[in-house]
Every structure is written in structure tokens, then in C-alpha cells.
Amino acid sequence: MVYLWTKFADIAIPWRTILRRSPEEKELLKLYWNELKKMKRQKTVRIISLIGILLPAFCTVLCINSNYRFRNLVSMNVEFGSFLIAPFIFSVLLLTLFTLEEQNDTLKNILTIGISQHKLFLVKMVAALTFVVLFAVINTVYTMIGGIFLKNYTPDFLRVFGILLITMSASVAGTMPVVLVIALLRKKDLIAMIAVNCFVLVNFLFMWQISMLHCLNLHFPILIAYRITYPISILEYTENLQMGLNALYYPTGKGIFILAMTVIISIVLGIEICKRQEVSR
């Protein structure tokens, strides 16, 4: 009994320590919820949410009318949902949060409560990523509902959700340099919005071209994201897909490393740009 209690204490004490949040962690959590509340009140967020709901519905209706297989619906939702809408949601919402901060001039008040600027930067990113995860859930629900009316339906919610979440995570990582655009132009609302949308759209066009084997010699982060997740996105293997698998092959370990470095460098440079802009005020 003493031995069991000792083992239990060894496990329980660290968890009690984890659950006992420090004042700074409580402030960060409160800040995160405030960021979500800010987005809830914005028309831009409502429009983006509507797009996030309508696009999967459109793909589902198109596949049903064309009598496609279930794997075609999953593939379509990966290409348009994961590599167009998900980066668009992340980028525009992140820009919206920075724009609201500039408009309301709330940065100084937040910094006075002891939260550093880099933590505030990361909180905004997590808030934007939250909506990407919600979009993955919505996309999966539409995919599963539409699949009922298609051939070779595979009622595996977790597998489809995993495909969409992994591909969306990779595409957002590949789009992460947009953080630098946001940091540089956040004080110029209209120009920043145009630049961010153009960045996401150009990324998608490159991805669209590589899917037709036209950009294999380019090693942009978004293309690497597509190439390393392409095998994962195949729900039902067929022989005619083998040529695409061979042509799009990219070493997974190398691809993950490049995407990770892209994320780290983009965030570090983005934070540094924001700090210098505040100093120069």
C-alpha cells in the first residue's frame, strides 16, 4: 500500500502543479478568451465563417451531382479547404486581431499587466488557429454527410478529420511567412488585407500548378506542405495514383524540418518587427 501510494503521489503531484496556474498563465488564458470575443464581434469574422461553411457544402453538392466517389470529395476538400480556405482563415483573422489592437490602442495597457509582446503575439496566433481547427471539424462533418450519397463511402470520422487537420496544419505552416506581411503592414488596414489575400492566393495557385506537375522544381514551403501530406490525403489507393505519388514524393523528415524552421523563423522575425515598430513610435 505504501508503495502504491508513493507511486500515486509521484504521478498526482506533477499534475497538481500543472493544474495550479500562475497569475501570468491566468492572464494569458484571459487574454486568449478576450481575443476570441473580439473576433466574435467583427463582421470580417462572420464573413470568413460563412465562407468556411459554404465551401465544404459546395464541394459536397458538386460531388453528389457529379456522382463522384467519396475519395474525390475528401480530395476536393483537402485541396480547396486545407490549402485555400484554412490559410485564408488563419491569415485574415490574425490580421484582424492586430488591426483591432492598433485601432483601439490597447497594446500599452496589456504590456502593463506583465505580459510580454512575444507572448501576446503567440496568443493571437493561437486564437486564429482555433478557428482553423473549428473549420476542420465543420469540413469533416460536411464530408461525412455528403459521403452518404457517394460511392465507396467510408464512415470513419476520425480518419477524415485526421486527414483534414494534418493537411490544414501543414498548409498553415507553409503559409506562415504571411506573418511577416502582417507585422510589416498591420498599421495600414486596406493595404495589409490586399497583401495578405494576394499572398494566400498566390500560394494556392502554386499548389494548384504542382498538382498538375508543373512546379516540381520549386521548393516553397506551401509546396513542400502539399507534397509531404499528399500520401496522407489519399483515402482510397488506386493504381493511377501511383504516378502522382512518385512525382510528388518529398522526404517527409526533410519536409517537416523545413516547415518547422519556416514557422520558427517567421514568428521570431514577426515578433522582432513588431517590437521595433513599437520602439520607433
C-alpha positions as protocol buffer text, in pm:
chain_id: "A"
residue {
  index: 1
  type: MET
  ca { x: 0 y: 0 z: 0 }
}
residue {
  index: 2
  type: VAL
  ca { x: 280 y: 240 z: 88 }
}
residue {
  index: 3
  type: TYR
  ca { x: 448 y: 160 z: -243 }
}
residue {
  index: 4
  type: LEU
  ca { x: 124 y: 223 z: -437 }
}
residue {
  index: 5
  type: TRP
  ca { x: 61 y: 549 z: -254 }
}
residue {
  index: 6
  type: THR
  ca { x: 416 y: 664 z: -330 }
}
residue {
  index: 7
  type: LYS
  ca { x: 367 y: 591 z: -699 }
}
residue {
  index: 8
  type: PHE
  ca { x: 30 y: 769 z: -697 }
}
residue {
  index: 9
  type: ALA
  ca { x: 186 y: 1073 z: -530 }
}
residue {
  index: 10
  type: ASP
  ca { x: 464 y: 1079 z: -788 }
}
residue {
  index: 11
  type: ILE
  ca { x: 201 y: 1099 z: -1062 }
}
residue {
  index: 12
  type: ALA
  ca { x: -52 y: 1323 z: -884 }
}
residue {
  index: 13
  type: ILE
  ca { x: 183 y: 1594 z: -756 }
}
residue {
  index: 14
  type: PRO
  ca { x: 311 y: 1698 z: -1102 }
}
residue {
  index: 15
  type: TRP
  ca { x: -48 y: 1713 z: -1228 }
}
residue {
  index: 16
  type: ARG
  ca { x: -150 y: 1928 z: -932 }
}
residue {
  index: 17
  type: THR
  ca { x: 141 y: 2155 z: -1017 }
}
residue {
  index: 18
  type: ILE
  ca { x: 28 y: 2173 z: -1380 }
}
residue {
  index: 19
  type: LEU
  ca { x: -333 y: 2247 z: -1288 }
}
residue {
  index: 20
  type: ARG
  ca { x: -227 y: 2518 z: -1039 }
}
residue {
  index: 21
  type: ARG
  ca { x: -187 y: 2806 z: -1284 }
}
residue {
  index: 22
  type: SER
  ca { x: 34 y: 3102 z: -1209 }
}
residue {
  index: 23
  type: PRO
  ca { x: -108 y: 3458 z: -1227 }
}
residue {
  index: 24
  type: GLU
  ca { x: 69 y: 3508 z: -1560 }
}
residue {
  index: 25
  type: GLU
  ca { x: -87 y: 3191 z: -1705 }
}
residue {
  index: 26
  type: LYS
  ca { x: -429 y: 3309 z: -1587 }
}
residue {
  index: 27
  type: GLU
  ca { x: -373 y: 3643 z: -1758 }
}
residue {
  index: 28
  type: LEU
  ca { x: -268 y: 3469 z: -2079 }
}
residue {
  index: 29
  type: LEU
  ca { x: -578 y: 3249 z: -2070 }
}
residue {
  index: 30
  type: LYS
  ca { x: -796 y: 3554 z: -2005 }
}
residue {
  index: 31
  type: LEU
  ca { x: -623 y: 3733 z: -2291 }
}
residue {
  index: 32
  type: TYR
  ca { x: -689 y: 3437 z: -2520 }
}
residue {
  index: 33
  type: TRP
  ca { x: -1061 y: 3443 z: -2442 }
}
residue {
  index: 34
  type: ASN
  ca { x: -1068 y: 3819 z: -2495 }
}
residue {
  index: 35
  type: GLU
  ca { x: -909 y: 3772 z: -2838 }
}
residue {
  index: 36
  type: LEU
  ca { x: -1182 y: 3520 z: -2928 }
}
residue {
  index: 37
  type: LYS
  ca { x: -1451 y: 3762 z: -2807 }
}
residue {
  index: 38
  type: LYS
  ca { x: -1303 y: 4039 z: -3019 }
}
residue {
  index: 39
  type: MET
  ca { x: -1333 y: 3825 z: -3331 }
}
residue {
  index: 40
  type: LYS
  ca { x: -1687 y: 3725 z: -3246 }
}
residue {
  index: 41
  type: ARG
  ca { x: -1799 y: 4089 z: -3278 }
}
residue {
  index: 42
  type: GLN
  ca { x: -1632 y: 4152 z: -3616 }
}
residue {
  index: 43
  type: LYS
  ca { x: -1816 y: 4141 z: -3950 }
}
residue {
  index: 44
  type: THR
  ca { x: -1499 y: 4013 z: -4118 }
}
residue {
  index: 45
  type: VAL
  ca { x: -1504 y: 3707 z: -3896 }
}
residue {
  index: 46
  type: ARG
  ca { x: -1870 y: 3641 z: -3977 }
}
residue {
  index: 47
  type: ILE
  ca { x: -1797 y: 3659 z: -4348 }
}
residue {
  index: 48
  type: ILE
  ca { x: -1499 y: 3424 z: -4314 }
}
residue {
  index: 49
  type: SER
  ca { x: -1708 y: 3184 z: -4103 }
}
residue {
  index: 50
  type: LEU
  ca { x: -1976 y: 3187 z: -4372 }
}
residue {
  index: 51
  type: ILE
  ca { x: -1715 y: 3107 z: -4639 }
}
residue {
  index: 52
  type: GLY
  ca { x: -1581 y: 2828 z: -4420 }
}
residue {
  index: 53
  type: ILE
  ca { x: -1930 y: 2678 z: -4400 }
}
residue {
  index: 54
  type: LEU
  ca { x: -2036 y: 2730 z: -4762 }
}
residue {
  index: 55
  type: LEU
  ca { x: -1726 y: 2597 z: -4940 }
}
residue {
  index: 56
  type: PRO
  ca { x: -1742 y: 2243 z: -4795 }
}
residue {
  index: 57
  type: ALA
  ca { x: -2116 y: 2245 z: -4868 }
}
residue {
  index: 58
  type: PHE
  ca { x: -2049 y: 2348 z: -5228 }
}
residue {
  index: 59
  type: CYS
  ca { x: -1789 y: 2072 z: -5275 }
}
residue {
  index: 60
  type: THR
  ca { x: -2030 y: 1820 z: -5126 }
}
residue {
  index: 61
  type: VAL
  ca { x: -2317 y: 1921 z: -5358 }
}
residue {
  index: 62
  type: LEU
  ca { x: -2084 y: 1921 z: -5659 }
}
residue {
  index: 63
  type: CYS
  ca { x: -1962 y: 1567 z: -5585 }
}
residue {
  index: 64
  type: ILE
  ca { x: -2318 y: 1442 z: -5530 }
}
residue {
  index: 65
  type: ASN
  ca { x: -2440 y: 1593 z: -5859 }
}
residue {
  index: 66
  type: SER
  ca { x: -2137 y: 1458 z: -6049 }
}
residue {
  index: 67
  type: ASN
  ca { x: -2176 y: 1113 z: -5891 }
}
residue {
  index: 68
  type: TYR
  ca { x: -1816 y: 1114 z: -5768 }
}
residue {
  index: 69
  type: ARG
  ca { x: -1668 y: 869 z: -5523 }
}
residue {
  index: 70
  type: PHE
  ca { x: -1618 y: 953 z: -5157 }
}
residue {
  index: 71
  type: ARG
  ca { x: -1241 y: 976 z: -5204 }
}
residue {
  index: 72
  type: ASN
  ca { x: -1298 y: 1251 z: -5463 }
}
residue {
  index: 73
  type: LEU
  ca { x: -1490 y: 1455 z: -5208 }
}
residue {
  index: 74
  type: VAL
  ca { x: -1213 y: 1415 z: -4949 }
}
residue {
  index: 75
  type: SER
  ca { x: -951 y: 1511 z: -5208 }
}
residue {
  index: 76
  type: MET
  ca { x: -1150 y: 1819 z: -5313 }
}
residue {
  index: 77
  type: ASN
  ca { x: -1194 y: 1931 z: -4954 }
}
residue {
  index: 78
  type: VAL
  ca { x: -820 y: 1887 z: -4895 }
}
residue {
  index: 79
  type: GLU
  ca { x: -721 y: 2096 z: -5197 }
}
residue {
  index: 80
  type: PHE
  ca { x: -972 y: 2378 z: -5152 }
}
residue {
  index: 81
  type: GLY
  ca { x: -1039 y: 2353 z: -4779 }
}
residue {
  index: 82
  type: SER
  ca { x: -694 y: 2278 z: -4644 }
}
residue {
  index: 83
  type: PHE
  ca { x: -480 y: 2471 z: -4893 }
}
residue {
  index: 84
  type: LEU
  ca { x: -703 y: 2771 z: -4967 }
}
residue {
  index: 85
  type: ILE
  ca { x: -965 y: 2836 z: -4700 }
}
residue {
  index: 86
  type: ALA
  ca { x: -764 y: 2729 z: -4392 }
}
residue {
  index: 87
  type: PRO
  ca { x: -464 y: 2959 z: -4469 }
}
residue {
  index: 88
  type: PHE
  ca { x: -712 y: 3232 z: -4564 }
}
residue {
  index: 89
  type: ILE
  ca { x: -895 y: 3198 z: -4231 }
}
residue {
  index: 90
  type: PHE
  ca { x: -571 y: 3198 z: -4031 }
}
residue {
  index: 91
  type: SER
  ca { x: -415 y: 3494 z: -4214 }
}
residue {
  index: 92
  type: VAL
  ca { x: -719 y: 3722 z: -4223 }
}
residue {
  index: 93
  type: LEU
  ca { x: -815 y: 3655 z: -3860 }
}
residue {
  index: 94
  type: LEU
  ca { x: -459 y: 3716 z: -3741 }
}
residue {
  index: 95
  type: LEU
  ca { x: -450 y: 4041 z: -3935 }
}
residue {
  index: 96
  type: THR
  ca { x: -790 y: 4137 z: -3789 }
}
residue {
  index: 97
  type: LEU
  ca { x: -659 y: 4089 z: -3434 }
}
residue {
  index: 98
  type: PHE
  ca { x: -354 y: 4308 z: -3498 }
}
residue {
  index: 99
  type: THR
  ca { x: -568 y: 4570 z: -3672 }
}
residue {
  index: 100
  type: LEU
  ca { x: -809 y: 4586 z: -3377 }
}
residue {
  index: 101
  type: GLU
  ca { x: -515 y: 4631 z: -3141 }
}
residue {
  index: 102
  type: GLU
  ca { x: -391 y: 4925 z: -3350 }
}
residue {
  index: 103
  type: GLN
  ca { x: -736 y: 5082 z: -3376 }
}
residue {
  index: 104
  type: ASN
  ca { x: -812 y: 5052 z: -3003 }
}
residue {
  index: 105
  type: ASP
  ca { x: -452 y: 5127 z: -2893 }
}
residue {
  index: 106
  type: THR
  ca { x: -465 y: 4851 z: -2630 }
}
residue {
  index: 107
  type: LEU
  ca { x: -106 y: 4726 z: -2652 }
}
residue {
  index: 108
  type: LYS
  ca { x: 30 y: 4960 z: -2382 }
}
residue {
  index: 109
  type: ASN
  ca { x: -243 y: 4855 z: -2136 }
}
residue {
  index: 110
  type: ILE
  ca { x: -173 y: 4485 z: -2197 }
}
residue {
  index: 111
  type: LEU
  ca { x: 202 y: 4527 z: -2152 }
}
residue {
  index: 112
  type: THR
  ca { x: 149 y: 4700 z: -1816 }
}
residue {
  index: 113
  type: ILE
  ca { x: -1 y: 4382 z: -1664 }
}
residue {
  index: 114
  type: GLY
  ca { x: 329 y: 4197 z: -1717 }
}
residue {
  index: 115
  type: ILE
  ca { x: 262 y: 4011 z: -2042 }
}
residue {
  index: 116
  type: SER
  ca { x: 547 y: 4045 z: -2288 }
}
residue {
  index: 117
  type: GLN
  ca { x: 488 y: 4132 z: -2650 }
}
residue {
  index: 118
  type: HIS
  ca { x: 606 y: 3796 z: -2782 }
}
residue {
  index: 119
  type: LYS
  ca { x: 352 y: 3615 z: -2561 }
}
residue {
  index: 120
  type: LEU
  ca { x: 78 y: 3848 z: -2684 }
}
residue {
  index: 121
  type: PHE
  ca { x: 187 y: 3771 z: -3040 }
}
residue {
  index: 122
  type: LEU
  ca { x: 161 y: 3398 z: -2975 }
}
residue {
  index: 123
  type: VAL
  ca { x: -180 y: 3433 z: -2808 }
}
residue {
  index: 124
  type: LYS
  ca { x: -316 y: 3600 z: -3121 }
}
residue {
  index: 125
  type: MET
  ca { x: -176 y: 3318 z: -3335 }
}
residue {
  index: 126
  type: VAL
  ca { x: -337 y: 3054 z: -3112 }
}
residue {
  index: 127
  type: ALA
  ca { x: -671 y: 3238 z: -3132 }
}
residue {
  index: 128
  type: ALA
  ca { x: -652 y: 3241 z: -3513 }
}
residue {
  index: 129
  type: LEU
  ca { x: -551 y: 2873 z: -3518 }
}
residue {
  index: 130
  type: THR
  ca { x: -855 y: 2790 z: -3303 }
}
residue {
  index: 131
  type: PHE
  ca { x: -1080 y: 2890 z: -3592 }
}
residue {
  index: 132
  type: VAL
  ca { x: -876 y: 2671 z: -3828 }
}
residue {
  index: 133
  type: VAL
  ca { x: -944 y: 2371 z: -3602 }
}
residue {
  index: 134
  type: LEU
  ca { x: -1315 y: 2460 z: -3593 }
}
residue {
  index: 135
  type: PHE
  ca { x: -1312 y: 2477 z: -3973 }
}
residue {
  index: 136
  type: ALA
  ca { x: -1154 y: 2130 z: -3983 }
}
residue {
  index: 137
  type: VAL
  ca { x: -1442 y: 1998 z: -3771 }
}
residue {
  index: 138
  type: ILE
  ca { x: -1705 y: 2167 z: -3991 }
}
residue {
  index: 139
  type: ASN
  ca { x: -1536 y: 2041 z: -4307 }
}
residue {
  index: 140
  type: THR
  ca { x: -1528 y: 1688 z: -4169 }
}
residue {
  index: 141
  type: VAL
  ca { x: -1898 y: 1698 z: -4079 }
}
residue {
  index: 142
  type: TYR
  ca { x: -1994 y: 1812 z: -4431 }
}
residue {
  index: 143
  type: THR
  ca { x: -1766 y: 1549 z: -4581 }
}
residue {
  index: 144
  type: MET
  ca { x: -1922 y: 1270 z: -4376 }
}
residue {
  index: 145
  type: ILE
  ca { x: -2277 y: 1385 z: -4455 }
}
residue {
  index: 146
  type: GLY
  ca { x: -2203 y: 1416 z: -4826 }
}
residue {
  index: 147
  type: GLY
  ca { x: -2029 y: 1079 z: -4829 }
}
residue {
  index: 148
  type: ILE
  ca { x: -2357 y: 903 z: -4751 }
}
residue {
  index: 149
  type: PHE
  ca { x: -2474 y: 983 z: -5105 }
}
residue {
  index: 150
  type: LEU
  ca { x: -2148 y: 885 z: -5278 }
}
residue {
  index: 151
  type: LYS
  ca { x: -1984 y: 560 z: -5389 }
}
residue {
  index: 152
  type: ASN
  ca { x: -1736 y: 373 z: -5169 }
}
residue {
  index: 153
  type: TYR
  ca { x: -1839 y: 565 z: -4858 }
}
residue {
  index: 154
  type: THR
  ca { x: -1603 y: 513 z: -4562 }
}
residue {
  index: 155
  type: PRO
  ca { x: -1782 y: 616 z: -4240 }
}
residue {
  index: 156
  type: ASP
  ca { x: -1461 y: 686 z: -4048 }
}
residue {
  index: 157
  type: PHE
  ca { x: -1500 y: 1033 z: -3895 }
}
residue {
  index: 158
  type: LEU
  ca { x: -1167 y: 1027 z: -3708 }
}
residue {
  index: 159
  type: ARG
  ca { x: -970 y: 927 z: -4017 }
}
residue {
  index: 160
  type: VAL
  ca { x: -1123 y: 1201 z: -4233 }
}
residue {
  index: 161
  type: PHE
  ca { x: -1081 y: 1455 z: -3952 }
}
residue {
  index: 162
  type: GLY
  ca { x: -718 y: 1348 z: -3914 }
}
residue {
  index: 163
  type: ILE
  ca { x: -655 y: 1394 z: -4287 }
}
residue {
  index: 164
  type: LEU
  ca { x: -808 y: 1741 z: -4289 }
}
residue {
  index: 165
  type: LEU
  ca { x: -643 y: 1853 z: -3965 }
}
residue {
  index: 166
  type: ILE
  ca { x: -296 y: 1735 z: -4071 }
}
residue {
  index: 167
  type: THR
  ca { x: -321 y: 1891 z: -4418 }
}
residue {
  index: 168
  type: MET
  ca { x: -457 y: 2217 z: -4273 }
}
residue {
  index: 169
  type: SER
  ca { x: -177 y: 2228 z: -4015 }
}
residue {
  index: 170
  type: ALA
  ca { x: 83 y: 2173 z: -4287 }
}
residue {
  index: 171
  type: SER
  ca { x: -71 y: 2437 z: -4515 }
}
residue {
  index: 172
  type: VAL
  ca { x: -84 y: 2695 z: -4234 }
}
residue {
  index: 173
  type: ALA
  ca { x: 283 y: 2617 z: -4157 }
}
residue {
  index: 174
  type: GLY
  ca { x: 363 y: 2665 z: -4525 }
}
residue {
  index: 175
  type: THR
  ca { x: 176 y: 2996 z: -4523 }
}
residue {
  index: 176
  type: MET
  ca { x: 347 y: 3119 z: -4205 }
}
residue {
  index: 177
  type: PRO
  ca { x: 566 y: 3381 z: -4385 }
}
residue {
  index: 178
  type: VAL
  ca { x: 241 y: 3579 z: -4415 }
}
residue {
  index: 179
  type: VAL
  ca { x: 309 y: 3671 z: -4050 }
}
residue {
  index: 180
  type: LEU
  ca { x: 589 y: 3896 z: -4175 }
}
residue {
  index: 181
  type: VAL
  ca { x: 348 y: 4070 z: -4415 }
}
residue {
  index: 182
  type: ILE
  ca { x: 102 y: 4123 z: -4129 }
}
residue {
  index: 183
  type: ALA
  ca { x: 371 y: 4255 z: -3893 }
}
residue {
  index: 184
  type: LEU
  ca { x: 501 y: 4500 z: -4154 }
}
residue {
  index: 185
  type: LEU
  ca { x: 163 y: 4629 z: -4278 }
}
residue {
  index: 186
  type: ARG
  ca { x: -65 y: 4593 z: -3974 }
}
residue {
  index: 187
  type: LYS
  ca { x: -99 y: 4971 z: -3941 }
}
residue {
  index: 188
  type: LYS
  ca { x: -229 y: 5002 z: -4298 }
}
residue {
  index: 189
  type: ASP
  ca { x: -560 y: 4817 z: -4292 }
}
residue {
  index: 190
  type: LEU
  ca { x: -660 y: 4807 z: -4658 }
}
residue {
  index: 191
  type: ILE
  ca { x: -310 y: 4752 z: -4798 }
}
residue {
  index: 192
  type: ALA
  ca { x: -246 y: 4478 z: -4542 }
}
residue {
  index: 193
  type: MET
  ca { x: -573 y: 4299 z: -4626 }
}
residue {
  index: 194
  type: ILE
  ca { x: -499 y: 4308 z: -5000 }
}
residue {
  index: 195
  type: ALA
  ca { x: -140 y: 4189 z: -4946 }
}
residue {
  index: 196
  type: VAL
  ca { x: -247 y: 3902 z: -4718 }
}
residue {
  index: 197
  type: ASN
  ca { x: -518 y: 3783 z: -4958 }
}
residue {
  index: 198
  type: CYS
  ca { x: -277 y: 3801 z: -5252 }
}
residue {
  index: 199
  type: PHE
  ca { x: -14 y: 3605 z: -5057 }
}
residue {
  index: 200
  type: VAL
  ca { x: -261 y: 3325 z: -4979 }
}
residue {
  index: 201
  type: LEU
  ca { x: -400 y: 3320 z: -5332 }
}
residue {
  index: 202
  type: VAL
  ca { x: -53 y: 3304 z: -5495 }
}
residue {
  index: 203
  type: ASN
  ca { x: 40 y: 3019 z: -5261 }
}
residue {
  index: 204
  type: PHE
  ca { x: -274 y: 2832 z: -5364 }
}
residue {
  index: 205
  type: LEU
  ca { x: -205 y: 2888 z: -5734 }
}
residue {
  index: 206
  type: PHE
  ca { x: 145 y: 2743 z: -5693 }
}
residue {
  index: 207
  type: MET
  ca { x: -5 y: 2444 z: -5514 }
}
residue {
  index: 208
  type: TRP
  ca { x: -264 y: 2408 z: -5792 }
}
residue {
  index: 209
  type: GLN
  ca { x: 13 y: 2404 z: -6052 }
}
residue {
  index: 210
  type: ILE
  ca { x: 222 y: 2148 z: -5865 }
}
residue {
  index: 211
  type: SER
  ca { x: -80 y: 1918 z: -5852 }
}
residue {
  index: 212
  type: MET
  ca { x: -56 y: 1922 z: -6233 }
}
residue {
  index: 213
  type: LEU
  ca { x: 320 y: 1855 z: -6205 }
}
residue {
  index: 214
  type: HIS
  ca { x: 428 y: 2199 z: -6331 }
}
residue {
  index: 215
  type: CYS
  ca { x: 620 y: 2328 z: -6026 }
}
residue {
  index: 216
  type: LEU
  ca { x: 816 y: 2027 z: -5903 }
}
residue {
  index: 217
  type: ASN
  ca { x: 1147 y: 2214 z: -5912 }
}
residue {
  index: 218
  type: LEU
  ca { x: 1026 y: 2483 z: -5673 }
}
residue {
  index: 219
  type: HIS
  ca { x: 1080 y: 2430 z: -5301 }
}
residue {
  index: 220
  type: PHE
  ca { x: 842 y: 2684 z: -5150 }
}
residue {
  index: 221
  type: PRO
  ca { x: 711 y: 2593 z: -4801 }
}
residue {
  index: 222
  type: ILE
  ca { x: 349 y: 2564 z: -4922 }
}
residue {
  index: 223
  type: LEU
  ca { x: 456 y: 2322 z: -5198 }
}
residue {
  index: 224
  type: ILE
  ca { x: 654 y: 2115 z: -4950 }
}
residue {
  index: 225
  type: ALA
  ca { x: 347 y: 2107 z: -4724 }
}
residue {
  index: 226
  type: TYR
  ca { x: 136 y: 1974 z: -5011 }
}
residue {
  index: 227
  type: ARG
  ca { x: 392 y: 1716 z: -5121 }
}
residue {
  index: 228
  type: ILE
  ca { x: 455 y: 1561 z: -4778 }
}
residue {
  index: 229
  type: THR
  ca { x: 82 y: 1541 z: -4698 }
}
residue {
  index: 230
  type: TYR
  ca { x: -32 y: 1416 z: -5038 }
}
residue {
  index: 231
  type: PRO
  ca { x: 9 y: 1045 z: -4948 }
}
residue {
  index: 232
  type: ILE
  ca { x: -187 y: 1104 z: -4626 }
}
residue {
  index: 233
  type: SER
  ca { x: -476 y: 1265 z: -4813 }
}
residue {
  index: 234
  type: ILE
  ca { x: -536 y: 959 z: -5031 }
}
residue {
  index: 235
  type: LEU
  ca { x: -834 y: 782 z: -4880 }
}
residue {
  index: 236
  type: GLU
  ca { x: -857 y: 501 z: -5133 }
}
residue {
  index: 237
  type: TYR
  ca { x: -548 y: 389 z: -5322 }
}
residue {
  index: 238
  type: THR
  ca { x: -574 y: 315 z: -5695 }
}
residue {
  index: 239
  type: GLU
  ca { x: -302 y: 230 z: -5946 }
}
residue {
  index: 240
  type: ASN
  ca { x: -349 y: 553 z: -6144 }
}
residue {
  index: 241
  type: LEU
  ca { x: -247 y: 749 z: -5832 }
}
residue {
  index: 242
  type: GLN
  ca { x: 96 y: 589 z: -5823 }
}
residue {
  index: 243
  type: MET
  ca { x: 239 y: 822 z: -6088 }
}
residue {
  index: 244
  type: GLY
  ca { x: 132 y: 1123 z: -5881 }
}
residue {
  index: 245
  type: LEU
  ca { x: 279 y: 968 z: -5566 }
}
residue {
  index: 246
  type: ASN
  ca { x: 611 y: 910 z: -5740 }
}
residue {
  index: 247
  type: ALA
  ca { x: 623 y: 1256 z: -5899 }
}
residue {
  index: 248
  type: LEU
  ca { x: 521 y: 1447 z: -5586 }
}
residue {
  index: 249
  type: TYR
  ca { x: 738 y: 1249 z: -5346 }
}
residue {
  index: 250
  type: TYR
  ca { x: 930 y: 1463 z: -5098 }
}
residue {
  index: 251
  type: PRO
  ca { x: 1129 y: 1328 z: -4799 }
}
residue {
  index: 252
  type: THR
  ca { x: 895 y: 1357 z: -4502 }
}
residue {
  index: 253
  type: GLY
  ca { x: 1162 y: 1427 z: -4243 }
}
residue {
  index: 254
  type: LYS
  ca { x: 1322 y: 1697 z: -4454 }
}
residue {
  index: 255
  type: GLY
  ca { x: 982 y: 1849 z: -4530 }
}
residue {
  index: 256
  type: ILE
  ca { x: 879 y: 1863 z: -4164 }
}
residue {
  index: 257
  type: PHE
  ca { x: 1213 y: 2020 z: -4072 }
}
residue {
  index: 258
  type: ILE
  ca { x: 1175 y: 2291 z: -4339 }
}
residue {
  index: 259
  type: LEU
  ca { x: 818 y: 2367 z: -4231 }
}
residue {
  index: 260
  type: ALA
  ca { x: 920 y: 2381 z: -3865 }
}
residue {
  index: 261
  type: MET
  ca { x: 1204 y: 2620 z: -3946 }
}
residue {
  index: 262
  type: THR
  ca { x: 967 y: 2829 z: -4159 }
}
residue {
  index: 263
  type: VAL
  ca { x: 728 y: 2860 z: -3864 }
}
residue {
  index: 264
  type: ILE
  ca { x: 1002 y: 2943 z: -3612 }
}
residue {
  index: 265
  type: ILE
  ca { x: 1180 y: 3198 z: -3834 }
}
residue {
  index: 266
  type: SER
  ca { x: 852 y: 3365 z: -3936 }
}
residue {
  index: 267
  type: ILE
  ca { x: 736 y: 3400 z: -3576 }
}
residue {
  index: 268
  type: VAL
  ca { x: 1073 y: 3524 z: -3445 }
}
residue {
  index: 269
  type: LEU
  ca { x: 1108 y: 3782 z: -3724 }
}
residue {
  index: 270
  type: GLY
  ca { x: 742 y: 3885 z: -3688 }
}
residue {
  index: 271
  type: ILE
  ca { x: 787 y: 3949 z: -3315 }
}
residue {
  index: 272
  type: GLU
  ca { x: 1108 y: 4141 z: -3380 }
}
residue {
  index: 273
  type: ILE
  ca { x: 939 y: 4360 z: -3642 }
}
residue {
  index: 274
  type: CYS
  ca { x: 654 y: 4439 z: -3402 }
}
residue {
  index: 275
  type: LYS
  ca { x: 899 y: 4529 z: -3124 }
}
residue {
  index: 276
  type: ARG
  ca { x: 1096 y: 4764 z: -3348 }
}
residue {
  index: 277
  type: GLN
  ca { x: 778 y: 4932 z: -3468 }
}
residue {
  index: 278
  type: GLU
  ca { x: 675 y: 4999 z: -3108 }
}
residue {
  index: 279
  type: VAL
  ca { x: 1019 y: 5136 z: -3019 }
}
residue {
  index: 280
  type: SER
  ca { x: 1014 y: 5371 z: -3318 }
}
residue {
  index: 281
  type: ARG
  ca { x: 678 y: 5522 z: -3216 }
}
